[in-house]
Amino acid sequence: MTRVTSGLRRSETFVDVADGYRLWVETSGDPERPALLLMMGANASGLGWPDELVELLSLDHFVVRYDHRDTGRSTHAFHERPYPIRALADDAIAVLDALRITRAHVAGMSLGGTLVQLLLLDHADRLLSATIFGSALIGGAAPDPDIADDDLPGPDPRLLALWAELGQERDPEAELRWRVEHWRVLNGDVLPFDAEEFADLERRIAAHSGTWHSPPAHALADQSGMERGAELANVSVPTLVIDAPEDPITPPPHAARLARAIPTAALVTMPGLGHALPRAIVPSLAATITTHTCQRP
């Protein structure tokens, strides 16, 4: 299905990947421009990438966003057909294949940034560039002489308390309140938090998904095969790591540690950025990503 919103050409399709899963995929902008694949975090629909951000990125890219397995309008079947987290990286390549995109810029947030690291290792030939934020270095990395493991803080205790309630049954009103509170903590304590902005986002995601139920499939998925951080020393793809100083999941110096593990990585700090994408940060985030990608073919 093709539609035009705010003058932007958008098309939706479904892509079949492994194990009987089907993914919802949306493209935006001119297909003659370089492709930019957006990879969202765990248990999060592709609509987590704000429309305003997609529109700005589409000025210079053919933007692709999609729903991971067990999110949004993609197949929900984890309990019948479980899969390892690394399968989600293979799904990204299947999306590019289905769209006949030979090479693309990729940008990943949170779990999406973890998947980008796997793409850097296993599918470098498909990448024009990589952008990672809100993500920690995958396991198995060589020790860093300046940033020890003990220097890497864990998630905010307020998040751990909320995550303990993941998967609980709630009516739609209670679920909406829980999700908005989750976003409040993810946003960090510097940028203003507009509860109605994120409530509207979650209402749109629920309408898109057809349900308020959000099973924590990715939290249950097999994490094996991810201890490959030492291999990042061989990466040659131009990579941007964005430091989100207010991130309550992977606070500093996580981004610096990740950037130091990738020889081609540049580190840019975005003041105020947490683990959410409020309207206030969208223009600067779009500009930061575009500045990186437009240095590439």
ABEGO torsion letter per residue (X at the ends): XBBBBGGBBBBBBBBBBBGGBBBBBBBBEBAABBBBBBBBBBGBBAAABBAAAAAAAAAABBBBBBBBBGBEABBBAAAABBBBAAAAAAAAAAAAAAAGBABBBBBBBEAAAAAAAAAAAAAAAABABBBBBGBBBBBGBBBBAABBAAABBBBBAAAAAAAAABGBBBBAAAAAAAAAAAAAAAAEAABBBBAAAAAAAAAAAAAAAGBABBBBAAAABBABGABAAAAAAABABBBBBBBBAABAABBOAAAAAAAAABAABBBBBBBGBBABBBAAAAAAAAAAAAAAAAABX
